[in-house]
């Protein structure tokens, strides 16, 4: 028995070491994505902070580009690129949801608590704080607050709703083995943004829900019950019941996207989902995973016509077409918002696509460690930055007229505070919970019975020069979205 036990421990140690080595290798391969997330987070930080400081700089830049909107669009493209790879690599809907829960909820809970403390002490604001508390809590349960007349706390949390929407759709598609048709889904949502974006009601159910506190609570309770039932079946069952459950949750969320968005525009849901599936399309083209059903371009005897259609030039043309449709959707449906807004919309969509394309082209370049590290903590940065700026706003003595050099110093100081707090929450909240999530996921995952045989590779690695950058990147995604 001792010999068996020692062998078991040795084998476990080898497996653990192999897992750690694989994680390190994957981390270095995704350093360019981390750097891109960090850049997008800084754009959102500037967007919120420049309403308090550096107003002349903001006035100049925002003649053409809304940096906050642009940064969020970059986040969604990144999530679309990497999150499906995470699901397919696991091959388990259960494992996917476990890892997502440990990835998103701990820091989200921290942000909720900090926002509540700041609000109660007079150092923070909460939009629509008068909503019924129970309805607000029910909205946060599945991060669907922006689709159920809930309260976005902190104010940037509306993007998490669309991250969750994408996850629910992705899990349903994966359950049925039809998740690889990313171009079809991206194009479909882009067409929806153009054709239906001006017809969607902004908050049809929300108008009823806001009439009384009881209505809001009922709406949130019904949605939570349906989503919970769907997720429970998807996570617990490997049979057709799991597929039905995943589909139920996805259908509920699609209905809400169509009739009950609360912010920012009635066409936002289709645009965001189109961007995320576009990110997935780019990933599949890069990994040569575009194929009908289970066939890939690496499969002997695959349809020659399909191989020509799924080539990178064709995919690039499709991506450009989708971006043009999304640009047109905003310009058309947002005409009442004015020419200035239309210019900002167009530049935000097109530059987000161009930024992602340039980053993808340069992915084998050496990535500075600090750039990748900033992306690693970007979820905390995204959630905490508005709390810090609200605290600054609540202290009148800091609001006297400042010279431009003083404003630069104040802004730099606030940025240091945001990054410092984010580093603390990452190392003491996010990272430990991600590590725990990986252990729990590994213990309770199962190979999804989709018949697709997915064992998706991680995105292509960098050149040897990039590997030598010794990036501290870890494989994390979401939180824009993110979720940023």
N, C-alpha and C positions, 0 to 999 in steps of 0.2 A: 504493500500500500504506500509506504513512503516514496518508493521509486515512482509510482504512478503519479502521486501528488507533485513530486518535483518536476516530472515531465510536463504535467499539466501547467504548472506555473511557468516553466520555461517556454512552452508553446504560447501561453498567453502573453508573456513578455515579448516574444518575437512578433506576434500579431500586433501588439500595441505599438511596438517600435515601427513596424511597417506602416501602421495607420498614421503615426505621427510624421513619418517621412513623406507619406503621400500627401498629408495635409500641408506640410511645408512646401512641397513641390507645387501643389495647387495654388497655395497662397502667392508664390512668386509668379505663377502664370497669370493670376488675376490682379497683379499690382496695378496695371493700367486702368482697370475698372475702379479700383479703390481711389486712385488719383483723380479719376473723373468724378466720382462721388464727392470727394473732398472739394473739388472745384465748384461743383453744383451747390454744395452746402454753403460755400463762401458767397456765392451769388445771392442766395436767399438771405444770408446774414446781412449783406449790404442792402438788400431791398428793404428790410425792416429797420435797420439802423440808420439808413440815410433819410428817414423821415424825421429823425431827431438831430442828426449831425451831417455835415457835408452836403447840405441842401444844394449849394451851387453845382456840385459834381453830379448830384442826382438829376437836377433840372437839365443839365447838358446831356447826360446819357439817355435819359428817358424821353428825349425827343424822338428817339428811334427804337429803343429796346427796353422792355420791361424785364429787368434782370431777375426778379423773383419768379415770374412766369417761365422765363427761359430756363432757369435753374431747375424748376420742378419738372419741366418737360425732359430735360437731360436725365433726371432721376428716374422717370418712368421708362425711358429707353433702356437704361442700365438694368432696372428690375426685370424688364421683359427679356433681356438678353441672358441673365444669369439664373433667375428663379426657376424656370422650367428645367434647366440643366440640373439643378439641385434635386428636383422631383424625380427626374428620369434616372439620375445616378443612384438614388435610393431605391427606385423601383417600388415604392410603397407609399400609398396615400396616407396610411397611418403614420409612418415615419416622417413624411413631409409635414403633416399638421403638428406633430409633436415638436419638430425642430422650429417651425414657424412660431408656435406659441412661446417657446423659450426664447426665441430671438426677439420678438416684438413686445410681448406683454410686460415683462419686468420693467423695462425703461419707460414704457407708456404709463404704467402705474406710478412710477417715480414722478413723471411729469405731471400727472393728475394731482398728486399730493402737493407738489411744490406750487402748482398753479392755485390750488385751493388755499394754501397757507398765505401766498402772496395776496390773493384777493381778500381774505379775511383780515389781513393786517394793513390793508390799504396800499399795498405795493404792487398790485397787479389788477388786470381787468379780465373779465370773462364776458364775451358777447352772449347775449340772450341768457344772462344769469338767472332770470326770473322763471325759467322753465321748471316744471315739476321735478324735484330731485330724483324720484324713482324713474321717471321717463328718461332723465339724463343718464342715470346709471345703466339702465337697460340698453340705451344706445351705445354706451361704451363697451358693453359686454362682448360684442363681436366687432367692435370698431366700426360700426355702421352708422355712427351719429349723423353723418352728412346726408344720409338717405332716409332717415326716419325722424326728421324734424327734431333732432337732438342738439346737443351743445358741443361744439368743437373746442376741446380743452386739451392742450393749449390751442391757440387759434390756427396753427399750422396742421392740426390733426386731421383736417378734412382730407388731406391726401392719403392718409392711412385707410380711409374708407375705400378708396379706389384700388389701393394695394390689396385689400381684403377681397374686393370684388374680383380682381384678376385671379387671386388664388383659388377662389371658389369655382370660377369658370375653368381654370386650368385643371383642377382636381377632377371635375366632372368629365372633361374631355379625355383626360388620361385614363379614367376608369373605363371608358368605352373604347379606348385604343385609337382615338381619332385626333390626338393632340398635335400631330405633326403637320397639320394643314394650316400652318401659321399664316401663310400668304392669303389664304381664303378668309380667315378670321380678321386679319388686319384690313384687308380690302373691304370686307363686309361692314366693319364698324366705320371705316372712312366714308363709305357710301351712305351709311346711316347718318353720319354727322352732316353730310351735305344735304341729303334728301329730307331728313326728319328733324334735323337740329333746330329748325325754326318752328316745328310743330309740337315738339315735346313740351308738356306743361312743366313749369319750374318746380312746383311743389303741390301737386293736385291733392294727394292724401294729406300732405302737411298742412294745407289750409284747413282741412277738417280737424286734424289733430290739434292745431293751435287754438281752436275755438274754445276748448276747455282742457284743463289739466288731465281729466280722466281720459279724454280722447287720445292725448299724446301717450299716456301710459299704456292704453289698450293697443295702439299701433305698435309701439316698441315691443310690448309683450308678445303679440301675435308674430311679428317678424322674428324675434328671438326664438320663439318656440319652433317655428318652421325651420329656421336655419340650424338650430340645435338638433332637431330630429334628423335632418338631412346629414349633418356632420356625424352624428352618432352612428347612423347606419353605414356611412362611408368608411368610418374609422374601425368599426367593430366587425363588419361583415366583409368577407372576401367573395361573396356570391353576387347574384344579380341584385340582392337587396342593397348592397353597398353602392352599386351603380345607380339604383333608383334614388338612394339617399343623396348622393352627390349631385344628381340631376335636380332634385327638389331644391336644394340650397342654391344651385346656380340659377334656376328659373325664378326663384323669389328675388334674387339680387338683380336679375335683368329687368324684371318688372319695376323694381324701385328705381333703377337707372333711367328707365323710360318715362316714369311719371312722377318722381318724387325727389329730384335733386334739390338741395338747398343752396348750394354754392359751387362754383362761381357763376356758370352759365348753363343754359338748358342743353347745350350741345357738348358740354364738358365730358360727360361720361363716355360718349362715343369716341371723342377725340383721344381721351386718355387711354382707353382700351385699344384703340387703333395703334397708338404709339407703343404700347407695351407688347402687343402682338407683332409689331414691326421689329422691335428689339429681338423677339424670339425668332422671327424670320431671318434676321441677319445672323443670329447664332447658328441656325440650322444650315444656312448657306455656307458659313465659315467652316462648319464641321462636316459638311457633305452629308447632311441628314435629311435633305429635301428629297422626298420620294413618295410615290403612291403607296398607301398601306404600309407594309413592313419593309419594302425594298428600299435600298439606299444606293447612291451612285457607286458604292463599293461592292454592291451585290452583282455577281456575274449574271449576265443575261437580262439586266434591268432594261426597261423600255428605252430605246434610243431617243425617241422624241422627248420623253420626259427628261432625260439627261440634258438635252439641249435646252429645254425650257427652264430647268432648275439650275442652269449655270449661273455663275456670279454676275455676268453682265445683265442677264435677264432679271435676276433678283434685284440688282442695283436699279434697273429701270422701274421695277415694281415699287421699290422703296421710295424713289423720287416721285412716282405717281401718287403714292399714298400721302406723302408730305404736301404735295401740291393740293390734293383734295382737302386735307385738313386745313391748309392755309385758306383756301377758297371758302370752306364752311364758316370759318370765323369771320372773314371779311364780309361775306354775304349776310349771315344771320346777325352779325354785330354792327350792321350799318348804322343803327340808331345810337350807337355809342360814340360815333364820330370818327373822322379820318385819322386823328392822332392815335386812337385806340386800334384802329385797323392796321396801321403801320406797325405798332408794337406787337400785335398778334402775329402778323406775317413774319417779322424778324425773329420772334420767339420760336415759332415752329421750325422755320427753315434753318436758323442758326443752331438750334438744338440738334437737328439732324446732321448738319455739317460738322458740328463739334464731335458728335459721336463717331461719325465717319473718319475724321482726322485722327481721333484717339485710337480707333481700331487699326488704321493704317500704320500708326506709330507704336503699336502694342509691343513690338519686339525691341523698342528703344529702352535704354537704361532709365529706370524710374527712380528718382530720388526717394530715399527712405521716408523723408518727412511728408512727401506728397501722398504716398501710399498710407502712411499712418493717419494722416488727416481724414482720408476716406474711411479708415477703420472706425474712427470715432464719429463719423458723420451723422449717424442716427441720433446720438446724444446731442451733437451740435444743432441738428435740425430742431429737435424738440425743446432744447433749453434756451436757444437764442432769444425767442420772443419773451420768455420769462425774465431774462436779464434786462432786456431793453425796457420792459414794462417797469421794472424796479427803478431803472435810471429815470424814466419818465415821471415817476412818483415823487422824486426828490426835487422840489422847486429850486433849491439853492444851486443846483447844477445847470439850471436853464438860463442863466444870464447870458447876454450876448458874448460869444467867443470869437476871437479872430480865427482865420482859417488854420494857422498852425496849431492853435489850441484845440480846434475841432478834430484835427487829425490825431492829436495825442489822446483826446478823450475816446475817439473811436477805436484807436489801437488798444487803449486800456480795456475797453469793453470787450474787444475781440480776445484779448488775453484771458479775461475772466471767463468768457464763454468756452474757450478751448480748454482752460484749466479745469473748469467744472465738468466738461464733457469727458476729459481724460479720467477724472476721478470716477464718474459714473460708469464709464466703459470698463475700467479695470476692477471696480468693486461691485458692479451690478451686471452689466452686459456680458462681459467675458466669462465670469463664473457660471452665469445662467446658460450661456451658449454651450459651455463645456458639459454642464449637467444635461442639457437638452440632447447633446450628441450621445451621451451614455444611455439616456432613457430611450432615445430613438433606436439606438442599436439593439437594445434589449427587447423592445416591443414591436419593431418593424416586421413586416412580412413582404415577400415579393408579390407585387400586385399582379393579379391574374387578368391582365389586359390582353394577353396574347401577342403583345408587340415585341416582347423580348428586349425591352429597353435596358441598355447599360450604357447610357450616354457618356461620352468622354467629356472631360473638362475642356474649356476653350484652349485653343492652341497656345503653347507656351512661348515665352520670349526667347530671344537669342541668348547665347551664352553670356553676352555682355549684360543683358537684363538680369539674368540669374545672379551675376556677381554683385548686383545692387544690394543683395541681402535684404530684400524688402521684408518688413515685419508684417506684411499683409496677411490677413486670415480670410477664409472663405466665408464671407457674410454678405447677405443681400437683403433688399427690402427696405424698408423704412424710408421712403421717401421721402421709397420710396421714397417713402418713402419715401418711400417711403423712403423714400428718402431716408 
